[in-house]
Amino acid sequence: MNYYNVIGLLNTSMAAIFCIALLAIWRNNRGLKYIGVISLSYGIRSLCFGIFYFAFSLENPILRYWANIFLLFAIMLLSIGLSNRRLRQPRYGALLAIAAITLGPLYYYQFIEPNLLARVIILNSGLALLSLVMLWDVAKAPRRSPVEQVLLGLLLVSSAGYLLRPFFLIASGASGERFESSYWLVVSISDALICAMTAVGVLAVIASDVMDEIKTDALIDTLSGLFNRRGFEPRALSALAKRTAGNPPAMILADLDHFKSINDLFGHSGGDLIIRRFSEVLKQKAPGDAIMARLGGEEFAVMVPSHASASAYQLAEEIRTAFKQIASDTVSGEAQPTASFGVAVARDDEGLPSLIERADHALYRAKGNGRDRVHLAE
């Protein structure tokens, strides 16, 4: 079997399989957009080796040059995808610079002064540099998970593989047509291994991210975007455990007034809209490190951190006023949505059940005194 048949069968199909697998994963996890970018990378890689197959069978140097362009582009997309995963700006400048300084000399030694060895060294150096950019991004992560450590190691092996390919061929002493045949067989086998190793690392990272997203979804109330009770309680307990003497956190409990009448007047869609509006006000007004939750129905909780607990009452008043304004703009007519609040500052050694109970008693008094008000627990 000729080397270009191996490339056409092995490398093209392997990259295509990983592309399809990643697309299937991305279809069910659209929130992880970087998976789509990495899937495209493997799709371009498959196209690249398909073009290589026709370039060799037709002995067309132009197609060979275009195949090299697509190969570099595929590695660039992989780097961009991994940067997107970390929510970092991809290193577009470095990637484009590496591509430019690779493709220029490749063109020269492909069409002006044909030299296979020079092309081998230039292309593999460019691929190694692109891999090192990815390696650098993954290595810079402040806290790497075990699967990220695996990905880091596989990227390191990939970079080394690109760098070692020219040296292996030079050491083999092959020349002429035998040199080209030996090189492309090495490329076919080594690139299949590199493709597979990188894909294993990427799939491991994706599996970890998907599991994290599933865990997060189990702790988040989908309507409000806040924690549910399961997500709120362990975080509130942790905040209480970190308190210091004279610097306690505070608990704010809120309840939307006459919420049943909102549902009766506007249907459940109207009630859902009011819940979303109240949640938006909480996110806008509460400190960035506050722990916010929808405990169920129209009940909400905010654990105010120690540094802001002294102003918890004022925060509740700001939330009440802002919600009253935005709610009146959201629905009109007979309904005037409002909210009542109970605020309790944690006592020394007070547990979460007791703190919530005192805030709940304060909320009960606020509702009993006419609603649409804040009551501070004793």
FENWORA-V996768 format. One record per residue. N is the residue number from 0. SS is DSSP state (A for helix, B for strand, O for the rest). PHI is phi in radians with two decimals (999 if undefined). BURIAL is b if it has 24 or more other ideal C-beta (glycine too) atoms within 12 Angstrom, else e. Layout:
n | ss | phi | burial
N | SS | PHI | BURIAL
N | SS | PHI | BURIAL
This chain:
n | ss | phi | burial
0 | O | 999 | e
1 | O | -1.17 | e
2 | A | -1.07 | b
3 | A | -1.29 | b
4 | A | -1.23 | e
5 | A | -1.11 | b
6 | A | -1.08 | b
7 | A | -1.11 | b
8 | A | -1.56 | e
9 | A | -1.27 | b
10 | A | -1.21 | b
11 | A | -1.13 | b
12 | A | -1.21 | b
13 | A | -1.10 | b
14 | A | -1.11 | b
15 | A | -1.14 | b
16 | A | -1.09 | b
17 | A | -1.16 | b
18 | A | -1.06 | b
19 | A | -1.13 | e
20 | A | -1.08 | b
21 | A | -1.18 | b
22 | A | -1.08 | b
23 | A | -1.12 | e
24 | A | -1.16 | b
25 | A | -1.12 | b
26 | A | -1.03 | e
27 | A | -1.68 | e
28 | O | -2.46 | b
29 | O | -1.10 | e
30 | O | -1.17 | e
31 | O | -1.63 | b
32 | O | -1.14 | e
33 | A | -1.10 | b
34 | A | -1.10 | b
35 | A | -1.09 | b
36 | A | -1.15 | b
37 | A | -1.18 | b
38 | A | -1.06 | b
39 | A | -1.08 | b
40 | A | -1.01 | b
41 | A | -1.24 | b
42 | A | -1.12 | b
43 | A | -1.13 | b
44 | A | -1.09 | b
45 | A | -1.09 | b
46 | A | -1.05 | b
47 | A | -0.99 | b
48 | A | -1.31 | b
49 | A | -1.12 | b
50 | A | -1.15 | b
51 | A | -1.00 | b
52 | A | -1.02 | b
53 | A | -1.25 | e
54 | A | -1.08 | b
55 | A | -1.30 | b
56 | A | -1.17 | e
57 | A | -1.67 | e
58 | O | 0.92 | e
59 | O | -1.95 | e
60 | A | -1.18 | e
61 | A | -1.15 | e
62 | A | -1.10 | b
63 | A | -1.11 | b
64 | A | -1.13 | b
65 | A | -1.14 | b
66 | A | -1.09 | b
67 | A | -1.12 | b
68 | A | -1.06 | b
69 | A | -1.14 | b
70 | A | -1.13 | b
71 | A | -1.10 | b
72 | A | -1.10 | b
73 | A | -1.10 | b
74 | A | -1.20 | b
75 | A | -1.09 | b
76 | A | -1.12 | b
77 | A | -1.08 | b
78 | A | -1.12 | b
79 | A | -1.11 | b
80 | A | -1.08 | b
81 | A | -1.20 | b
82 | A | -1.17 | b
83 | A | -1.07 | b
84 | A | -1.05 | b
85 | O | -1.50 | b
86 | O | 0.99 | e
87 | O | -1.95 | e
88 | O | -1.17 | e
89 | O | -1.02 | b
90 | O | -1.48 | b
91 | A | -1.03 | e
92 | A | -1.05 | e
93 | A | -1.15 | b
94 | A | -1.12 | b
95 | A | -1.18 | e
96 | A | -1.11 | e
97 | A | -1.11 | b
98 | A | -1.08 | b
99 | A | -1.15 | e
100 | A | -1.31 | e
101 | A | -1.58 | b
102 | A | -1.26 | b
103 | A | -1.05 | e
104 | A | -1.08 | b
105 | A | -1.05 | b
106 | A | -1.09 | b
107 | A | -1.07 | e
108 | A | -1.46 | b
109 | A | -1.64 | b
110 | A | -2.01 | e
111 | A | -1.60 | e
112 | O | -2.34 | e
113 | O | -0.94 | e
114 | O | -2.69 | e
115 | A | -1.14 | b
116 | A | -1.07 | b
117 | A | -1.08 | e
118 | A | -1.15 | b
119 | A | -1.04 | b
120 | A | -1.16 | b
121 | A | -1.15 | b
122 | A | -1.10 | b
123 | A | -1.19 | b
124 | A | -1.15 | b
125 | A | -1.12 | b
126 | A | -1.11 | b
127 | A | -1.14 | b
128 | A | -1.13 | b
129 | A | -1.11 | b
130 | A | -1.15 | b
131 | A | -1.18 | b
132 | A | -1.09 | b
133 | A | -1.08 | b
134 | A | -1.03 | b
135 | A | -1.12 | b
136 | A | -1.11 | b
137 | A | -1.19 | b
138 | A | -1.17 | e
139 | O | -1.36 | e
140 | O | -1.02 | e
141 | O | -1.09 | e
142 | O | -2.34 | e
143 | O | -1.61 | e
144 | O | -1.32 | e
145 | A | -0.98 | e
146 | A | -1.21 | b
147 | A | -1.22 | b
148 | A | -1.12 | e
149 | A | -1.10 | b
150 | A | -1.04 | b
151 | A | -1.03 | b
152 | A | -1.12 | e
153 | A | -1.19 | b
154 | A | -1.15 | b
155 | A | -1.11 | b
156 | A | -1.12 | b
157 | A | -1.08 | b
158 | A | -1.05 | b
159 | A | -1.11 | b
160 | A | -1.06 | b
161 | A | -1.08 | b
162 | A | -1.20 | b
163 | A | -1.45 | b
164 | A | -1.00 | b
165 | A | -1.09 | b
166 | A | -1.13 | e
167 | A | -1.08 | b
168 | A | -1.23 | b
169 | A | -1.08 | e
170 | A | -1.20 | e
171 | A | -1.22 | e
172 | O | 1.31 | e
173 | O | -1.25 | e
174 | O | -2.54 | e
175 | A | 1.07 | e
176 | A | -1.12 | e
177 | A | -1.13 | e
178 | A | -1.10 | b
179 | A | -1.12 | b
180 | A | -1.09 | b
181 | A | -1.10 | b
182 | A | -1.08 | b
183 | A | -1.27 | b
184 | A | -1.18 | b
185 | A | -1.11 | b
186 | A | -1.05 | b
187 | A | -1.03 | b
188 | A | -1.25 | e
189 | A | -1.17 | b
190 | A | -1.21 | b
191 | A | -1.10 | b
192 | A | -1.17 | b
193 | A | -1.08 | b
194 | A | -1.01 | b
195 | A | -1.19 | b
196 | A | -1.10 | b
197 | A | -1.11 | b
198 | A | -1.10 | b
199 | A | -1.06 | b
200 | A | -1.09 | b
201 | A | -1.11 | b
202 | A | -1.14 | b
203 | A | -1.13 | b
204 | A | -1.14 | b
205 | A | -1.09 | b
206 | A | -1.04 | b
207 | A | -1.11 | b
208 | A | -1.15 | b
209 | A | -1.12 | b
210 | A | -1.12 | e
211 | A | -1.09 | e
212 | A | -1.17 | e
213 | A | -1.10 | e
214 | A | -1.10 | e
215 | A | -1.13 | e
216 | A | -1.05 | e
217 | A | -1.23 | e
218 | A | -1.85 | b
219 | B | -1.96 | b
220 | O | -1.37 | b
221 | O | -1.17 | e
222 | O | -1.24 | b
223 | O | -1.63 | b
224 | O | 1.38 | e
225 | O | -1.69 | b
226 | B | -1.09 | b
227 | O | -1.57 | b
228 | A | -1.07 | b
229 | A | -1.13 | e
230 | A | -1.40 | b
231 | A | -1.34 | b
232 | A | -1.07 | b
233 | A | -1.12 | e
234 | A | -1.28 | b
235 | A | -1.16 | b
236 | A | -1.08 | e
237 | A | -1.12 | e
238 | A | -1.11 | b
239 | A | -1.16 | b
240 | A | -1.17 | e
241 | O | -1.60 | e
242 | O | -1.16 | b
243 | B | -2.08 | e
244 | O | -1.01 | e
245 | O | 1.35 | e
246 | B | -2.47 | e
247 | O | -1.51 | b
248 | O | -1.36 | b
249 | B | -2.34 | b
250 | B | -2.02 | b
251 | B | -2.00 | b
252 | B | -1.90 | b
253 | B | -2.30 | b
254 | B | -2.46 | b
255 | B | -1.31 | b
256 | O | -1.26 | b
257 | O | 0.86 | b
258 | A | -1.15 | b
259 | A | -1.06 | e
260 | A | -1.20 | e
261 | A | -1.11 | b
262 | A | -1.12 | e
263 | A | -1.16 | e
264 | A | -1.37 | e
265 | A | -2.04 | b
266 | A | 1.40 | e
267 | A | -1.18 | e
268 | A | -1.13 | e
269 | A | -1.17 | b
270 | A | -1.10 | b
271 | A | -1.09 | b
272 | A | -1.11 | b
273 | A | -1.12 | b
274 | A | -1.10 | b
275 | A | -1.13 | b
276 | A | -1.14 | b
277 | A | -1.12 | b
278 | A | -1.11 | b
279 | A | -1.11 | b
280 | A | -1.12 | b
281 | A | -1.00 | b
282 | A | -1.12 | b
283 | A | -1.29 | e
284 | A | -1.62 | b
285 | O | -1.27 | b
286 | O | -1.04 | b
287 | O | -1.05 | e
288 | O | -1.74 | e
289 | O | -1.24 | b
290 | B | -1.86 | b
291 | B | -2.03 | b
292 | B | -2.60 | b
293 | B | -1.78 | b
294 | B | -1.33 | b
295 | B | 2.61 | e
296 | O | 1.01 | b
297 | O | -1.85 | b
298 | B | -1.78 | b
299 | B | -2.30 | b
300 | B | -2.42 | b
301 | B | -2.34 | b
302 | B | -1.60 | b
303 | B | -1.52 | b
304 | O | -1.11 | b
305 | A | -0.95 | b
306 | A | -1.19 | e
307 | A | -2.05 | b
308 | A | -1.14 | b
309 | A | -1.10 | e
310 | A | -1.86 | b
311 | A | -1.08 | b
312 | A | -1.09 | b
313 | A | -1.12 | e
314 | A | -1.08 | b
315 | A | -1.07 | b
316 | A | -1.12 | b
317 | A | -1.13 | b
318 | A | -1.14 | b
319 | A | -1.05 | b
320 | A | -1.15 | e
321 | A | -1.13 | b
322 | A | -1.16 | b
323 | A | -1.03 | b
324 | A | -1.25 | e
325 | A | -1.20 | b
326 | A | -1.20 | b
327 | A | -1.17 | e
328 | A | -1.44 | e
329 | A | -1.48 | b
330 | O | -2.14 | b
331 | O | -2.33 | e
332 | O | 1.63 | e
333 | O | -1.26 | e
334 | O | -1.49 | b
335 | O | -2.30 | b
336 | O | -1.06 | b
337 | O | -2.41 | b
338 | B | -2.44 | b
339 | B | -1.99 | b
340 | B | -2.36 | b
341 | B | -2.14 | b
342 | B | -2.14 | b
343 | B | -2.38 | b
344 | B | -1.60 | b
345 | O | -1.08 | b
346 | O | -1.53 | e
347 | O | -1.04 | e
348 | O | 1.09 | e
349 | O | -1.35 | b
350 | O | -1.47 | e
351 | A | -1.11 | b
352 | A | -1.00 | e
353 | A | -1.16 | e
354 | A | -1.10 | b
355 | A | -1.13 | b
356 | A | -1.11 | e
357 | A | -1.17 | b
358 | A | -1.14 | b
359 | A | -1.20 | b
360 | A | -1.11 | e
361 | A | -1.12 | b
362 | A | -1.10 | b
363 | A | -1.07 | e
364 | A | -1.19 | b
365 | A | -1.09 | b
366 | A | -1.26 | b
367 | A | -1.24 | e
368 | O | -1.60 | e
369 | O | 2.08 | e
370 | O | 1.14 | b
371 | O | 0.90 | b
372 | O | -2.75 | b
373 | B | -1.98 | b
374 | B | -2.17 | b
375 | B | -1.74 | b
376 | O | -1.21 | b
377 | O | -1.35 | e
